[in-house]
């Protein structure tokens, strides 16, 4: 029996995630994956299943990391308004400094796969809802501290902020004029009272 070469599964998954994020599901071949992951096809199939299962694992890893990063950013700001301003401004700065925008892996999946694949529609929607919960928690913290008005519709505002975050991320892929984006973000953030 041929012995399978051992490899770092987490690094291989990270490499696959980066490639799927850059190229999308359809444009990424098994050959592309095995080359970037540094493994042979039998190892890929034995460890991760098929291409779709590998993509799903990569997307789940990304959404967990993404949500954790956003939660951390929002929790470490001195004020709720500052937290959301920093979140949006960092996203914009990052996108404008890169010549090629990869956007957000989850949002790319919403666009590429969710319209015709129920599994990915559900996975991406779960991430959107989780971000909304993180935003709600942050807004509630602002109400509790007295920074935000007590009559604020927290759920609606959190959902609007998620929609804005997704929309801006998609639009940034086309390298909009910076003032267009900045004015939009200013208006969106003015809803946080």
C-alpha positions in Angstrom: 0.0 0.0 0.0 1.2 3.5 -0.9 1.7 5.7 2.1 0.1 9.1 2.0 2.5 12.0 2.6 1.7 13.9 5.8 0.9 17.6 5.6 -0.3 20.4 7.7 -4.1 20.3 7.2 -4.8 23.8 8.6 -2.1 25.4 6.4 -3.5 23.5 3.4 -7.0 24.7 4.2 -5.7 28.3 4.6 -4.0 28.0 1.2 -7.2 26.7 -0.4 -9.2 29.5 1.3 -6.9 32.2 -0.1 -7.1 30.7 -3.6 -10.9 30.3 -3.5 -11.1 33.9 -2.2 -9.0 35.2 -5.0 -10.4 33.2 -7.9 -13.9 32.1 -6.8 -15.3 28.5 -6.8 -15.8 28.0 -10.6 -12.5 29.4 -11.7 -10.5 27.3 -9.2 -9.5 23.9 -10.5 -8.4 20.8 -8.5 -5.0 21.2 -10.1 -4.8 24.8 -8.8 -5.8 23.6 -5.4 -3.3 20.7 -5.2 -0.5 23.0 -6.4 -1.2 25.8 -3.9 -1.9 23.3 -1.0 1.3 21.3 -1.8 -0.6 17.9 -1.8 -1.7 15.3 -4.3 -5.3 14.7 -5.4 -5.7 11.5 -3.3 -4.7 13.5 -0.2 -7.1 16.3 -1.0 -10.0 13.9 -1.5 -9.1 11.7 1.5 -8.8 14.8 3.8 -11.3 17.2 2.6 -13.7 15.3 0.3 -14.4 16.9 -3.1 -13.9 20.4 -4.3 -17.3 21.6 -3.0 -16.6 20.2 0.5 -13.2 21.8 0.6 -14.8 25.1 -0.5 -17.4 24.8 2.3 -14.7 24.1 4.9 -12.7 27.1 3.6 -15.8 29.3 3.7 -16.7 28.2 7.3 -13.1 28.9 8.4 -13.3 32.3 6.8 -16.6 33.3 8.3 -15.5 32.2 11.8 -12.3 34.3 11.4 -14.1 37.2 9.9 -16.8 37.3 12.6 -14.2 37.0 15.4 -12.1 39.9 13.8 -15.1 42.1 13.6 -16.2 41.4 17.2 -12.7 42.1 18.4 -12.5 45.4 16.5 -15.9 46.5 17.8 -15.1 45.6 21.4 -11.8 47.3 21.6 -12.9 50.9 20.6 -13.5 53.5 23.3 -16.9 54.3 22.0 -19.6 52.5 19.9 -19.7 55.3 17.3 -15.9 55.2 17.1 -16.0 51.4 16.8 -18.3 51.4 13.7 -16.4 54.4 12.2 -13.1 52.5 12.5 -14.7 49.3 11.1 -15.9 51.0 8.0 -12.8 53.2 7.6 -10.4 50.3 7.9 -12.3 48.4 5.3 -12.2 51.3 2.9 -8.5 52.0 3.5 -7.6 48.4 3.0 -9.5 48.2 -0.3 -8.1 51.5 -1.7 -4.5 50.5 -0.9 -4.7 47.3 -2.8 -4.6 47.4 -6.6 -6.7 44.3 -7.0 -9.6 43.9 -4.6 -10.4 40.4 -3.4 -13.4 41.8 -1.5 -14.8 39.5 1.2 -14.8 35.8 0.6 -18.3 35.4 2.0 -19.7 38.2 -0.1 -18.0 36.8 -3.2 -19.8 33.5 -2.4 -23.1 35.3 -2.0 -22.7 36.7 -5.5 -21.2 33.6 -7.2 -23.0 30.6 -5.5 -25.9 31.7 -3.2 -28.4 32.5 -6.1 -28.3 28.9 -7.3 -27.0 26.7 -4.4 -29.1 26.5 -1.3 -26.3 25.3 0.9 -24.2 28.4 0.2 -27.3 30.6 0.4 -27.8 29.3 3.9 -24.2 29.5 5.0 -23.8 33.1 3.8 -27.1 34.1 5.3 -26.0 32.6 8.6 -22.9 34.8 8.5 -24.9 37.9 7.7 -27.2 37.2 10.7 -24.3 36.5 13.0 -22.8 39.9 12.0 -26.1 41.5 12.7 -26.1 39.9 16.2 -22.5 41.3 16.8 -23.7 44.7 15.7 -26.8 44.5 17.9 -24.6 43.6 20.9 -22.3 46.6 20.2 -25.3 49.0 19.8 -26.8 47.7 23.1 -23.5 48.4 24.8 -23.8 52.0 23.6 -27.3 52.3 24.9 -26.3 50.8 28.3 -23.4 53.3 28.6 -25.6 56.2 27.7 -23.7 57.0 24.5 -26.6 56.1 22.3 -30.3 57.0 22.5 -32.4 54.5 24.5 -35.2 54.4 21.9 -32.8 53.3 19.1 -34.2 50.4 17.0 -31.2 48.2 17.6 -32.2 45.3 15.4 -33.1 47.4 12.4 -30.0 49.5 12.7 -27.8 46.5 13.0 -29.3 45.0 9.9 -28.9 48.2 8.0 -25.2 48.4 9.0 -24.8 44.8 7.7 -26.4 45.7 4.4 -24.2 48.8 4.2 -21.1 46.8 5.0 -21.9 44.2 2.3 -22.9 46.9 -0.3 -19.8 49.0 0.3 -17.6 45.9 0.1 -19.1 44.9 -3.3 -18.9 48.5 -4.7 -15.2 48.8 -3.6 -14.3 46.0 -6.0 -15.0 48.5 -8.8 -12.7 51.2 -7.2 -15.4 53.9 -6.9 -14.3 57.5 -6.5 -13.2 57.8 -2.8 -15.5 60.8 -2.1 -18.5 58.7 -3.1 -17.7 56.0 -0.6 -16.7 58.4 2.2 -19.9 60.5 1.9 -22.0 57.3 1.9 -20.3 56.0 5.0 -20.7 59.3 6.8 -24.4 59.2 6.1 -24.7 55.5 7.2 -22.8 56.2 10.4 -25.1 59.2 11.2 -27.8 56.7 11.8 -26.0 55.7 15.0 -27.4 58.2 17.5 
